[in-house]
Amino acid sequence: MSSGLETICGQAYGAKQYQRIGMQTYTAIFSLILFCLPLSFIWVNIENILVFTGQDPLIAHEAGRFTIWLLPALFAYAILQPLVRYFQIQSLLLPMLLSSCVTLVVHIPLCWALVFKIGLNNVGGAIAMSISIWLNMIFLGLYMRYSSSCAKTRSPISMELFQGIWEFLRFAIPSAVMICLEWWSYELMVLLSGLLPNPQLETSVLSVCLNTIATLYMIPFGISAAASTRVSNELGAGNPFEARVAMLGVVSLALMEASIVSATLFACRHVYGYVFSNEKEVIGYVTVMAPLVSISIILDSVQGVLTGVARGCGWQHLGVYVNLGAFYLCGIPVAAALAFWVQVRGKGLWIGIQVGAIVQCVLLSVITSCINWEQLAMKARQRIFDVQFSAENRLV
């Protein structure tokens, strides 16, 4: 949901409406904390939910323990993500880099100590993640509060934050649905793997593959954030040509990055399974899955950047329809058919999801190529100044 700020605040920054940026950040934090309440109820009952859906009781129990101890991180994340967008749309990258580096330096020994030294196992990992996310949030919050570089966009907290809730939700909900529809399709694939013969092996291998692409996706995700920032800034400033050039630049960069990372993973396919497990059966299965994961890296890079452009333009609602059709009408049915009917099992699940990713990339590419940049720039500035005019009238 915090991705909605990439549209609102990114375009406002380009239009030099600086005070709106801080106020919308506060609005986002307030809104996301409220949304954490029903999510907390789901997290607390996740073990029963997983058992109800037919998952292995032992796996469900461990997942439930992990999720309960991760609850503090949920609320910290609700504050952290709007702060990340606040810095991102202003291109204040150094504070985020330093904060993440310090957090990582603390997290690694903390996680090791809690998991292995104290012997808390996966619960120790959840506690370490919660502490680390809170630290990261505190660092960025203090920088926002006291740094002179944030002076022009830092607003005093007032009742005005409630007036921006509707505008935030108008972009936040489609942003969340667009992202979640895709990510949930991968999570559903892991859940389906728990229904296959030998669920421990299938779930372990697909979790390895999912963690691999999630980790490597951070690279195109950064490029996607740059795409969203540059496109939204230029549209807010009324520069349609510069916005189009920024889009072409980030797509080219993403393709080069994906080619390098994908080729590297494929070359290391026989050894990279050892990063996650020391069981020969798991490592051998991961080696078989590696070529498919390499293809996923390329597809994820393309779609990641194109969805970043979508957030910068403010047409997240189109991304919702794309992801719904690509994954839930194409990808998941093909995955289920290959896994259970053709009996290709875990490999079939991953191939099906890749079919959905290919459809997604094609649809997003067609939509992006048809963008009328001049019209988007006019709409962006009209929306920003109409909202500003309405806010001033309410204050009067």
URLIN-V7418 format. One record per helix or strand. SS is the DSSP state (a for helix, b for strand). FROM is the first residue (numbers start at 0). TO is the last residue. If there is no record, write none. Layout:
# URLIN-V7418
SS_FROM_TO + SS_FROM_TO
This chain:
# URLIN-V7418
a_3_13 + a_17_43 + a_45_51 + a_56_68 + a_70_87 + a_92_116 + a_121_145 + a_147_149 + a_159_162 + a_164_192 + a_198_235 + a_239_266 + a_271_274 + a_279_312 + a_315_340 + a_345_368 + a_372_394
